[in-house]
Amino acid sequence: MTKLILETFLPYRMNRLAASISQEFRSVYGRYHDLTVPEWRVLATLGEYETMGAKAIGAHSSMHKTKVSRAVRALEERRWLVRETHPTDRREEVLRLTVRGRAVYGEIVPKALAFERKMIDTLGVEIDGFFSGLRNLEMGLGAAGEEASNEKPVASPPQ
């Protein structure tokens, strides 16, 4: 019988790596702002897109609606986001960051980009090829969103 060696099995390795990156990255924003991973994802999504419904945030960030709901509630309690009635569908709410929430987002972004730059530098590979490979995996698994089709390193390479 053939055995599956988890330590060399790509899906297993990628899952472990994603969990490690997420926890390491939490030290970038959690230390200063005491955010959970879901709270950061909601904050970052609204920081990028400005307004979005909770369902769309869940789909964009691959988070279960319960996690999104808890994160939204926590950010709302901190007065970092507000809920507004959707302009064309009164059954749905649109979320947006408050001035306070945008300020926190603005403080975290440079740290996030520095974190990404460190990871890119650690890779030691041609980054365009790496991102191309990621995009191919995402598309092959049906996990690519619009952002993946135009994906480039967020941090600009050193000049």
Secondary structure, DSSP 8 states (H G I E B T S, - for coil): -----GGG-HHHHHHHHHHHHHHHHHHHHHHHH---HHHHHHHHHHHHHSEE-HHHHHHHHT--HHHHHHHHHHHHHTTSEEEEE-SS-TTSEEEEE-HHHHHHHHHHHHHHHHHHHHHHHHH-S-HHHHHHHHHHHHHHTT---HHHHT---SS----
